[in-house]
Amino acid sequence: MGIPTNEQETVVQYDRNGETMTVYTTDSTQITRLDKIYQRHKEHKQAGEVVAVEYVVDKKLLSYRSRRVKRTLSDEQRAEMVARLKAGREKASQAGA
């Protein structure tokens, strides 16, 4: 991408009465992340190269948090979490096949 990293940005835009929001980004890391979960709505190209992407998603997916939570897990809790995640991944891969 031809935009310097210090100029790459992400803008989330929505109106009060709408049900969707638009996520516009020139940040290559965000484009990679968002491509994995949403379909591109519009691509902005410059000299044939994609420099920005827009996604239109449900506004209810946006959330605000008051603080970051740091979890302290015991080894047993961590092992249970690993087992749950592994089972979920296996179930998802079987459903997708």
Secondary structure, DSSP 4 states (H G I P E B T S, - for coil): --S-GGG--EEEE--SS-SEEEEEE--HHHHHHHHTTS--SEEEEETTEEEEEEEEEEGGG----SS-------HHHHHHHHHHHHHHHHHHHHHH-
